[in-house]
């Protein structure tokens, strides 16, 4: 008996789907029958991801855009709803880095790391949570890093962004717990 949950027919949004973990997850979930909304900046590479999923019998759609642009996030959400009617899982799996001594890395590079890794993830989380609240269900997955807890030298802005990812996730979880508690107490009246 498999311990893997059946994802067949579930709609899963994956940001950062053009390479690495995001691409691997998109392709594997597509193979297993999920409706995949693959999002990343590189549209040409996303077309390859969608073709790979389709070649293995899966269903996917590509949405090119930069997660640090809230209009791109809105387009990802709208595409998922227009194509599949709902979103069951939203995976924020984007990340860029800037290596070097903190004071030697240009401040613009640090700002870009935070813009993509934290602000982009915040935009995606916000869009996903609004969809989930309206639908009454959904799972949000924000991909962090070991550096969420254990920062490493030469990666100051990356570590700071991933610590923010961890904190954001914990806060959303607490707010969900409080909202559920409030709903229970209202229905008990």
QUIQUI-V290580 format. One record per residue. N is the residue number from 1. RES is the residue in three letters. SS is DSSP state (hx for helix, st for strand, lp for the rest). NEAR is the number of other ideal C-beta (glycine too) atoms within 8 Angstrom. D_FIRST is the distance of its C-alpha to the first C-alpha in Angstrom with 2 decimals. Layout:
# QUIQUI-V290580
((N & RES & SS & NEAR & D_FIRST) (N & RES & SS & NEAR & D_FIRST))
This chain:
# QUIQUI-V290580
((1 & UNK & lp & 2 & 0.00) (2 & UNK & lp & 3 & 3.78) (3 & UNK & lp & 3 & 6.57) (4 & UNK & lp & 5 & 8.98) (5 & UNK & lp & 3 & 11.00) (6 & UNK & lp & 6 & 12.07) (7 & UNK & lp & 10 & 15.63) (8 & UNK & lp & 7 & 16.73) (9 & UNK & lp & 6 & 20.30) (10 & UNK & lp & 9 & 20.70) (11 & UNK & st & 13 & 23.90) (12 & UNK & st & 15 & 23.85) (13 & UNK & st & 14 & 27.17) (14 & UNK & st & 15 & 27.29) (15 & UNK & st & 15 & 30.70) (16 & UNK & lp & 16 & 31.43) (17 & UNK & lp & 15 & 29.37) (18 & UNK & lp & 12 & 31.89) (19 & UNK & lp & 7 & 30.91) (20 & UNK & hx & 7 & 28.86) (21 & UNK & hx & 8 & 25.80) (22 & UNK & hx & 16 & 26.68) (23 & UNK & hx & 11 & 26.82) (24 & UNK & hx & 8 & 23.62) (25 & UNK & hx & 12 & 21.76) (26 & UNK & hx & 15 & 23.58) (27 & UNK & hx & 12 & 22.76) (28 & UNK & hx & 8 & 19.03) (29 & UNK & hx & 13 & 18.76) (30 & UNK & hx & 16 & 20.98) (31 & UNK & hx & 10 & 18.88) (32 & UNK & lp & 11 & 15.87) (33 & UNK & lp & 9 & 18.29) (34 & UNK & lp & 14 & 19.97) (35 & UNK & st & 11 & 23.73) (36 & UNK & st & 16 & 25.07) (37 & UNK & st & 17 & 28.53) (38 & UNK & st & 16 & 29.47) (39 & UNK & st & 16 & 32.51) (40 & UNK & st & 16 & 34.77) (41 & UNK & lp & 7 & 38.44) (42 & UNK & lp & 8 & 38.30) (43 & UNK & hx & 9 & 38.03) (44 & UNK & hx & 6 & 38.45) (45 & UNK & hx & 10 & 35.44) (46 & UNK & hx & 16 & 33.40) (47 & UNK & hx & 9 & 34.39) (48 & UNK & hx & 8 & 32.76) (49 & UNK & hx & 16 & 29.51) (50 & UNK & hx & 13 & 29.57) (51 & UNK & hx & 8 & 30.47) (52 & UNK & hx & 10 & 27.59) (53 & UNK & hx & 16 & 25.11) (54 & UNK & hx & 11 & 26.92) (55 & UNK & hx & 6 & 26.96) (56 & UNK & lp & 9 & 23.17) (57 & UNK & lp & 5 & 23.23) (58 & UNK & lp & 13 & 22.93) (59 & UNK & st & 9 & 25.47) (60 & UNK & st & 14 & 27.49) (61 & UNK & st & 11 & 30.95) (62 & UNK & st & 11 & 33.02) (63 & UNK & st & 12 & 35.31) (64 & UNK & st & 9 & 37.75) (65 & UNK & lp & 13 & 39.28) (66 & UNK & lp & 8 & 39.96) (67 & UNK & lp & 16 & 38.08) (68 & UNK & lp & 8 & 41.29) (69 & UNK & lp & 8 & 42.86) (70 & UNK & hx & 6 & 42.03) (71 & UNK & hx & 7 & 42.91) (72 & UNK & hx & 12 & 40.21) (73 & UNK & hx & 15 & 37.63) (74 & UNK & hx & 9 & 39.02) (75 & UNK & hx & 10 & 38.69) (76 & UNK & hx & 16 & 35.01) (77 & UNK & hx & 13 & 34.33) (78 & UNK & hx & 8 & 36.58) (79 & UNK & hx & 11 & 34.97) (80 & UNK & hx & 14 & 31.48) (81 & UNK & hx & 11 & 32.88) (82 & UNK & hx & 5 & 35.11) (83 & UNK & hx & 9 & 32.46) (84 & UNK & hx & 9 & 29.36) (85 & UNK & lp & 5 & 30.84) (86 & UNK & lp & 9 & 28.97) (87 & UNK & lp & 17 & 27.26) (88 & UNK & lp & 9 & 23.90) (89 & UNK & st & 12 & 23.70) (90 & UNK & st & 16 & 26.68) (91 & UNK & st & 12 & 26.32) (92 & UNK & st & 16 & 29.65) (93 & UNK & lp & 14 & 29.34) (94 & UNK & lp & 13 & 32.92) (95 & UNK & lp & 12 & 35.04) (96 & UNK & lp & 9 & 38.33) (97 & UNK & lp & 8 & 40.30) (98 & UNK & lp & 12 & 43.85) (99 & UNK & lp & 6 & 44.45) (100 & UNK & lp & 7 & 47.65) (101 & UNK & lp & 6 & 49.85) (102 & UNK & lp & 8 & 49.72) (103 & UNK & lp & 4 & 53.43) (104 & UNK & lp & 5 & 53.43) (105 & UNK & lp & 13 & 50.71) (106 & UNK & lp & 5 & 52.42) (107 & UNK & hx & 6 & 51.89) (108 & UNK & hx & 6 & 50.90) (109 & UNK & hx & 10 & 47.93) (110 & UNK & hx & 13 & 46.85) (111 & UNK & hx & 9 & 47.27) (112 & UNK & hx & 10 & 45.12) (113 & UNK & hx & 14 & 42.25) (114 & UNK & hx & 13 & 42.44) (115 & UNK & hx & 10 & 42.89) (116 & UNK & hx & 15 & 39.70) (117 & UNK & hx & 16 & 37.41) (118 & UNK & hx & 13 & 38.45) (119 & UNK & hx & 10 & 40.47) (120 & UNK & hx & 16 & 38.24) (121 & UNK & hx & 14 & 35.17) (122 & UNK & hx & 9 & 37.16) (123 & UNK & hx & 12 & 38.03) (124 & UNK & hx & 14 & 34.43) (125 & UNK & hx & 14 & 33.32) (126 & UNK & hx & 9 & 36.21) (127 & UNK & hx & 13 & 35.48) (128 & UNK & hx & 15 & 31.79) (129 & UNK & hx & 11 & 32.64) (130 & UNK & hx & 8 & 35.31) (131 & UNK & hx & 14 & 32.92) (132 & UNK & hx & 14 & 30.29) (133 & UNK & hx & 7 & 33.01) (134 & UNK & hx & 6 & 34.38) (135 & UNK & hx & 9 & 31.01) (136 & UNK & lp & 5 & 29.87) (137 & UNK & lp & 5 & 26.58) (138 & UNK & lp & 12 & 25.37) (139 & UNK & st & 7 & 24.01) (140 & UNK & st & 13 & 26.41) (141 & UNK & st & 9 & 25.42) (142 & UNK & st & 10 & 28.49) (143 & UNK & lp & 11 & 27.98) (144 & UNK & lp & 9 & 30.27) (145 & UNK & lp & 9 & 30.93) (146 & UNK & hx & 5 & 31.58) (147 & UNK & hx & 13 & 35.11) (148 & UNK & hx & 10 & 34.35) (149 & UNK & lp & 6 & 35.01) (150 & UNK & lp & 6 & 36.63) (151 & UNK & lp & 8 & 39.25) (152 & UNK & lp & 7 & 40.37) (153 & UNK & lp & 3 & 43.91) (154 & UNK & lp & 7 & 44.93) (155 & UNK & lp & 12 & 42.39) (156 & UNK & hx & 10 & 44.09) (157 & UNK & hx & 15 & 43.43) (158 & UNK & hx & 15 & 39.81) (159 & UNK & hx & 11 & 39.17) (160 & UNK & hx & 11 & 41.08) (161 & UNK & hx & 14 & 39.10) (162 & UNK & hx & 14 & 35.70) (163 & UNK & hx & 12 & 37.00) (164 & UNK & hx & 11 & 37.92) (165 & UNK & hx & 16 & 34.41) (166 & UNK & hx & 11 & 33.04) (167 & UNK & hx & 8 & 35.83) (168 & UNK & hx & 13 & 35.40) (169 & UNK & hx & 11 & 31.72) (170 & UNK & hx & 8 & 32.58) (171 & UNK & hx & 8 & 35.43) (172 & UNK & hx & 11 & 33.50) (173 & UNK & hx & 8 & 30.92) (174 & UNK & hx & 8 & 33.88) (175 & UNK & hx & 8 & 35.50) (176 & UNK & hx & 8 & 32.39) (177 & UNK & hx & 8 & 32.36) (178 & UNK & hx & 8 & 36.09) (179 & UNK & hx & 8 & 35.89) (180 & UNK & hx & 8 & 33.26) (181 & UNK & hx & 8 & 35.51) (182 & UNK & hx & 8 & 38.50) (183 & UNK & hx & 8 & 36.82) (184 & UNK & hx & 8 & 35.87) (185 & UNK & hx & 8 & 39.42) (186 & UNK & hx & 7 & 40.96) (187 & UNK & hx & 6 & 38.96) (188 & UNK & hx & 5 & 39.95) (189 & UNK & lp & 4 & 43.62))
